[in-house]
Amino acid sequence: MSTSIRLKRFGSKKRPYYRLVVTDSRAARDSRTIEEVGYYHPVEAEGQQVSLKEERIKEWIAKGAQPSPTVKRLLNKHQITLERTQE
């Protein structure tokens, strides 16, 4: 099973918020997830927009999970490296 780290949408019309989730890459956007690793509130105040579980994200990336382009941008913005370990 290939996994991906992507956004899962919640909220009401024109007031979205997202959870960063690890899920099967073939599953639908709002379907069942494996694990939640953070959240993203694009319309909130600047300091409360993003919360990330860095250790869990790094573990999933080391296991082979692929972040979506938007998640990759959020991780780069918060200086989380996307390196894989060679075992």
Chimera marker file (.cmm) of the C-alpha trace (Angstrom):
<marker_set name="trace">
<marker id="1" x="0.000" y="0.000" z="0.000" r="1" g="1" b="0" radius="0.5"/>
<marker id="2" x="1.427" y="3.358" z="-0.960" r="1" g="1" b="0" radius="0.5"/>
<marker id="3" x="0.698" y="6.105" z="1.528" r="1" g="1" b="0" radius="0.5"/>
<marker id="4" x="0.531" y="9.833" z="1.136" r="1" g="1" b="0" radius="0.5"/>
<marker id="5" x="0.429" y="12.802" z="3.474" r="1" g="1" b="0" radius="0.5"/>
<marker id="6" x="-2.272" y="15.191" z="2.326" r="1" g="1" b="0" radius="0.5"/>
<marker id="7" x="-5.001" y="17.571" z="3.451" r="1" g="1" b="0" radius="0.5"/>
<marker id="8" x="-8.483" y="16.486" z="4.542" r="1" g="1" b="0" radius="0.5"/>
<marker id="9" x="-11.052" y="19.309" z="4.307" r="1" g="1" b="0" radius="0.5"/>
<marker id="10" x="-13.405" y="20.310" z="7.119" r="1" g="1" b="0" radius="0.5"/>
<marker id="11" x="-15.331" y="23.465" z="7.937" r="1" g="1" b="0" radius="0.5"/>
<marker id="12" x="-18.187" y="25.292" z="6.328" r="1" g="1" b="0" radius="0.5"/>
<marker id="13" x="-18.562" y="27.089" z="3.050" r="1" g="1" b="0" radius="0.5"/>
<marker id="14" x="-15.841" y="29.755" z="2.639" r="1" g="1" b="0" radius="0.5"/>
<marker id="15" x="-14.409" y="28.928" z="6.126" r="1" g="1" b="0" radius="0.5"/>
<marker id="16" x="-12.272" y="25.848" z="5.448" r="1" g="1" b="0" radius="0.5"/>
<marker id="17" x="-9.828" y="24.187" z="7.735" r="1" g="1" b="0" radius="0.5"/>
<marker id="18" x="-7.759" y="21.137" z="7.001" r="1" g="1" b="0" radius="0.5"/>
<marker id="19" x="-6.200" y="18.235" z="8.840" r="1" g="1" b="0" radius="0.5"/>
<marker id="20" x="-2.890" y="16.826" z="7.654" r="1" g="1" b="0" radius="0.5"/>
<marker id="21" x="-3.451" y="13.099" z="7.424" r="1" g="1" b="0" radius="0.5"/>
<marker id="22" x="-1.614" y="9.966" z="6.374" r="1" g="1" b="0" radius="0.5"/>
<marker id="23" x="-3.826" y="7.915" z="4.084" r="1" g="1" b="0" radius="0.5"/>
<marker id="24" x="-3.791" y="5.372" z="1.300" r="1" g="1" b="0" radius="0.5"/>
<marker id="25" x="-2.926" y="7.255" z="-1.876" r="1" g="1" b="0" radius="0.5"/>
<marker id="26" x="-5.836" y="5.655" z="-3.777" r="1" g="1" b="0" radius="0.5"/>
<marker id="27" x="-8.488" y="6.721" z="-1.237" r="1" g="1" b="0" radius="0.5"/>
<marker id="28" x="-10.827" y="9.696" z="-1.640" r="1" g="1" b="0" radius="0.5"/>
<marker id="29" x="-9.941" y="13.067" z="-0.096" r="1" g="1" b="0" radius="0.5"/>
<marker id="30" x="-12.300" y="12.863" z="2.884" r="1" g="1" b="0" radius="0.5"/>
<marker id="31" x="-12.241" y="9.099" z="3.385" r="1" g="1" b="0" radius="0.5"/>
<marker id="32" x="-10.839" y="7.073" z="6.246" r="1" g="1" b="0" radius="0.5"/>
<marker id="33" x="-7.289" y="7.907" z="7.335" r="1" g="1" b="0" radius="0.5"/>
<marker id="34" x="-4.434" y="6.034" z="8.956" r="1" g="1" b="0" radius="0.5"/>
<marker id="35" x="-3.263" y="8.867" z="11.234" r="1" g="1" b="0" radius="0.5"/>
<marker id="36" x="-3.712" y="12.616" z="11.730" r="1" g="1" b="0" radius="0.5"/>
<marker id="37" x="-0.394" y="14.465" z="11.951" r="1" g="1" b="0" radius="0.5"/>
<marker id="38" x="-1.448" y="18.107" z="12.165" r="1" g="1" b="0" radius="0.5"/>
<marker id="39" x="-3.860" y="20.804" z="11.078" r="1" g="1" b="0" radius="0.5"/>
<marker id="40" x="-3.933" y="23.888" z="8.865" r="1" g="1" b="0" radius="0.5"/>
<marker id="41" x="-6.341" y="26.842" z="9.279" r="1" g="1" b="0" radius="0.5"/>
<marker id="42" x="-5.769" y="29.185" z="6.307" r="1" g="1" b="0" radius="0.5"/>
<marker id="43" x="-8.229" y="31.895" z="7.476" r="1" g="1" b="0" radius="0.5"/>
<marker id="44" x="-7.119" y="32.137" z="11.131" r="1" g="1" b="0" radius="0.5"/>
<marker id="45" x="-4.737" y="34.653" z="12.700" r="1" g="1" b="0" radius="0.5"/>
<marker id="46" x="-1.119" y="34.318" z="11.610" r="1" g="1" b="0" radius="0.5"/>
<marker id="47" x="0.168" y="32.531" z="14.738" r="1" g="1" b="0" radius="0.5"/>
<marker id="48" x="-2.578" y="29.888" z="14.882" r="1" g="1" b="0" radius="0.5"/>
<marker id="49" x="-2.584" y="28.651" z="11.290" r="1" g="1" b="0" radius="0.5"/>
<marker id="50" x="-0.504" y="25.470" z="11.442" r="1" g="1" b="0" radius="0.5"/>
<marker id="51" x="0.220" y="22.763" z="13.997" r="1" g="1" b="0" radius="0.5"/>
<marker id="52" x="2.415" y="19.826" z="12.999" r="1" g="1" b="0" radius="0.5"/>
<marker id="53" x="3.547" y="16.633" z="14.739" r="1" g="1" b="0" radius="0.5"/>
<marker id="54" x="7.083" y="16.780" z="13.356" r="1" g="1" b="0" radius="0.5"/>
<marker id="55" x="8.293" y="13.449" z="14.758" r="1" g="1" b="0" radius="0.5"/>
<marker id="56" x="5.362" y="11.496" z="13.299" r="1" g="1" b="0" radius="0.5"/>
<marker id="57" x="5.682" y="13.253" z="9.923" r="1" g="1" b="0" radius="0.5"/>
<marker id="58" x="9.382" y="12.392" z="9.755" r="1" g="1" b="0" radius="0.5"/>
<marker id="59" x="8.646" y="8.768" z="10.667" r="1" g="1" b="0" radius="0.5"/>
<marker id="60" x="6.032" y="8.451" z="7.913" r="1" g="1" b="0" radius="0.5"/>
<marker id="61" x="8.331" y="10.037" z="5.335" r="1" g="1" b="0" radius="0.5"/>
<marker id="62" x="11.089" y="7.628" z="6.387" r="1" g="1" b="0" radius="0.5"/>
<marker id="63" x="8.637" y="4.766" z="5.802" r="1" g="1" b="0" radius="0.5"/>
<marker id="64" x="7.973" y="6.023" z="2.270" r="1" g="1" b="0" radius="0.5"/>
<marker id="65" x="4.893" y="8.260" z="2.521" r="1" g="1" b="0" radius="0.5"/>
<marker id="66" x="4.744" y="10.887" z="-0.225" r="1" g="1" b="0" radius="0.5"/>
<marker id="67" x="3.567" y="14.403" z="0.762" r="1" g="1" b="0" radius="0.5"/>
<marker id="68" x="1.208" y="16.202" z="-1.601" r="1" g="1" b="0" radius="0.5"/>
<marker id="69" x="2.526" y="19.423" z="-3.217" r="1" g="1" b="0" radius="0.5"/>
<marker id="70" x="0.569" y="21.603" z="-0.761" r="1" g="1" b="0" radius="0.5"/>
<marker id="71" x="1.771" y="19.636" z="2.255" r="1" g="1" b="0" radius="0.5"/>
<marker id="72" x="5.330" y="19.750" z="0.923" r="1" g="1" b="0" radius="0.5"/>
<marker id="73" x="5.071" y="23.551" z="0.715" r="1" g="1" b="0" radius="0.5"/>
<marker id="74" x="3.784" y="23.742" z="4.320" r="1" g="1" b="0" radius="0.5"/>
<marker id="75" x="6.598" y="21.486" z="5.568" r="1" g="1" b="0" radius="0.5"/>
<marker id="76" x="9.252" y="23.527" z="3.750" r="1" g="1" b="0" radius="0.5"/>
<marker id="77" x="7.792" y="26.726" z="5.190" r="1" g="1" b="0" radius="0.5"/>
<marker id="78" x="8.216" y="25.287" z="8.703" r="1" g="1" b="0" radius="0.5"/>
<marker id="79" x="11.737" y="23.905" z="8.027" r="1" g="1" b="0" radius="0.5"/>
<marker id="80" x="10.835" y="20.224" z="8.207" r="1" g="1" b="0" radius="0.5"/>
<marker id="81" x="13.209" y="18.242" z="6.016" r="1" g="1" b="0" radius="0.5"/>
<marker id="82" x="11.914" y="15.568" z="3.680" r="1" g="1" b="0" radius="0.5"/>
<marker id="83" x="14.902" y="13.248" z="3.796" r="1" g="1" b="0" radius="0.5"/>
<marker id="84" x="14.586" y="9.487" z="3.739" r="1" g="1" b="0" radius="0.5"/>
<marker id="85" x="16.956" y="7.233" z="5.630" r="1" g="1" b="0" radius="0.5"/>
<marker id="86" x="18.690" y="4.409" z="3.776" r="1" g="1" b="0" radius="0.5"/>
<marker id="87" x="18.383" y="1.136" z="5.686" r="1" g="1" b="0" radius="0.5"/>
<link id1="1" id2="2" r="1" g="1" b="0" radius="0.2"/>
<link id1="2" id2="3" r="1" g="1" b="0" radius="0.2"/>
<link id1="3" id2="4" r="1" g="1" b="0" radius="0.2"/>
<link id1="4" id2="5" r="1" g="1" b="0" radius="0.2"/>
<link id1="5" id2="6" r="1" g="1" b="0" radius="0.2"/>
<link id1="6" id2="7" r="1" g="1" b="0" radius="0.2"/>
<link id1="7" id2="8" r="1" g="1" b="0" radius="0.2"/>
<link id1="8" id2="9" r="1" g="1" b="0" radius="0.2"/>
<link id1="9" id2="10" r="1" g="1" b="0" radius="0.2"/>
<link id1="10" id2="11" r="1" g="1" b="0" radius="0.2"/>
<link id1="11" id2="12" r="1" g="1" b="0" radius="0.2"/>
<link id1="12" id2="13" r="1" g="1" b="0" radius="0.2"/>
<link id1="13" id2="14" r="1" g="1" b="0" radius="0.2"/>
<link id1="14" id2="15" r="1" g="1" b="0" radius="0.2"/>
<link id1="15" id2="16" r="1" g="1" b="0" radius="0.2"/>
<link id1="16" id2="17" r="1" g="1" b="0" radius="0.2"/>
<link id1="17" id2="18" r="1" g="1" b="0" radius="0.2"/>
<link id1="18" id2="19" r="1" g="1" b="0" radius="0.2"/>
<link id1="19" id2="20" r="1" g="1" b="0" radius="0.2"/>
<link id1="20" id2="21" r="1" g="1" b="0" radius="0.2"/>
<link id1="21" id2="22" r="1" g="1" b="0" radius="0.2"/>
<link id1="22" id2="23" r="1" g="1" b="0" radius="0.2"/>
<link id1="23" id2="24" r="1" g="1" b="0" radius="0.2"/>
<link id1="24" id2="25" r="1" g="1" b="0" radius="0.2"/>
<link id1="25" id2="26" r="1" g="1" b="0" radius="0.2"/>
<link id1="26" id2="27" r="1" g="1" b="0" radius="0.2"/>
<link id1="27" id2="28" r="1" g="1" b="0" radius="0.2"/>
<link id1="28" id2="29" r="1" g="1" b="0" radius="0.2"/>
<link id1="29" id2="30" r="1" g="1" b="0" radius="0.2"/>
<link id1="30" id2="31" r="1" g="1" b="0" radius="0.2"/>
<link id1="31" id2="32" r="1" g="1" b="0" radius="0.2"/>
<link id1="32" id2="33" r="1" g="1" b="0" radius="0.2"/>
<link id1="33" id2="34" r="1" g="1" b="0" radius="0.2"/>
<link id1="34" id2="35" r="1" g="1" b="0" radius="0.2"/>
<link id1="35" id2="36" r="1" g="1" b="0" radius="0.2"/>
<link id1="36" id2="37" r="1" g="1" b="0" radius="0.2"/>
<link id1="37" id2="38" r="1" g="1" b="0" radius="0.2"/>
<link id1="38" id2="39" r="1" g="1" b="0" radius="0.2"/>
<link id1="39" id2="40" r="1" g="1" b="0" radius="0.2"/>
<link id1="40" id2="41" r="1" g="1" b="0" radius="0.2"/>
<link id1="41" id2="42" r="1" g="1" b="0" radius="0.2"/>
<link id1="42" id2="43" r="1" g="1" b="0" radius="0.2"/>
<link id1="43" id2="44" r="1" g="1" b="0" radius="0.2"/>
<link id1="44" id2="45" r="1" g="1" b="0" radius="0.2"/>
<link id1="45" id2="46" r="1" g="1" b="0" radius="0.2"/>
<link id1="46" id2="47" r="1" g="1" b="0" radius="0.2"/>
<link id1="47" id2="48" r="1" g="1" b="0" radius="0.2"/>
<link id1="48" id2="49" r="1" g="1" b="0" radius="0.2"/>
<link id1="49" id2="50" r="1" g="1" b="0" radius="0.2"/>
<link id1="50" id2="51" r="1" g="1" b="0" radius="0.2"/>
<link id1="51" id2="52" r="1" g="1" b="0" radius="0.2"/>
<link id1="52" id2="53" r="1" g="1" b="0" radius="0.2"/>
<link id1="53" id2="54" r="1" g="1" b="0" radius="0.2"/>
<link id1="54" id2="55" r="1" g="1" b="0" radius="0.2"/>
<link id1="55" id2="56" r="1" g="1" b="0" radius="0.2"/>
<link id1="56" id2="57" r="1" g="1" b="0" radius="0.2"/>
<link id1="57" id2="58" r="1" g="1" b="0" radius="0.2"/>
<link id1="58" id2="59" r="1" g="1" b="0" radius="0.2"/>
<link id1="59" id2="60" r="1" g="1" b="0" radius="0.2"/>
<link id1="60" id2="61" r="1" g="1" b="0" radius="0.2"/>
<link id1="61" id2="62" r="1" g="1" b="0" radius="0.2"/>
<link id1="62" id2="63" r="1" g="1" b="0" radius="0.2"/>
<link id1="63" id2="64" r="1" g="1" b="0" radius="0.2"/>
<link id1="64" id2="65" r="1" g="1" b="0" radius="0.2"/>
<link id1="65" id2="66" r="1" g="1" b="0" radius="0.2"/>
<link id1="66" id2="67" r="1" g="1" b="0" radius="0.2"/>
<link id1="67" id2="68" r="1" g="1" b="0" radius="0.2"/>
<link id1="68" id2="69" r="1" g="1" b="0" radius="0.2"/>
<link id1="69" id2="70" r="1" g="1" b="0" radius="0.2"/>
<link id1="70" id2="71" r="1" g="1" b="0" radius="0.2"/>
<link id1="71" id2="72" r="1" g="1" b="0" radius="0.2"/>
<link id1="72" id2="73" r="1" g="1" b="0" radius="0.2"/>
<link id1="73" id2="74" r="1" g="1" b="0" radius="0.2"/>
<link id1="74" id2="75" r="1" g="1" b="0" radius="0.2"/>
<link id1="75" id2="76" r="1" g="1" b="0" radius="0.2"/>
<link id1="76" id2="77" r="1" g="1" b="0" radius="0.2"/>
<link id1="77" id2="78" r="1" g="1" b="0" radius="0.2"/>
<link id1="78" id2="79" r="1" g="1" b="0" radius="0.2"/>
<link id1="79" id2="80" r="1" g="1" b="0" radius="0.2"/>
<link id1="80" id2="81" r="1" g="1" b="0" radius="0.2"/>
<link id1="81" id2="82" r="1" g="1" b="0" radius="0.2"/>
<link id1="82" id2="83" r="1" g="1" b="0" radius="0.2"/>
<link id1="83" id2="84" r="1" g="1" b="0" radius="0.2"/>
<link id1="84" id2="85" r="1" g="1" b="0" radius="0.2"/>
<link id1="85" id2="86" r="1" g="1" b="0" radius="0.2"/>
<link id1="86" id2="87" r="1" g="1" b="0" radius="0.2"/>
</marker_set>
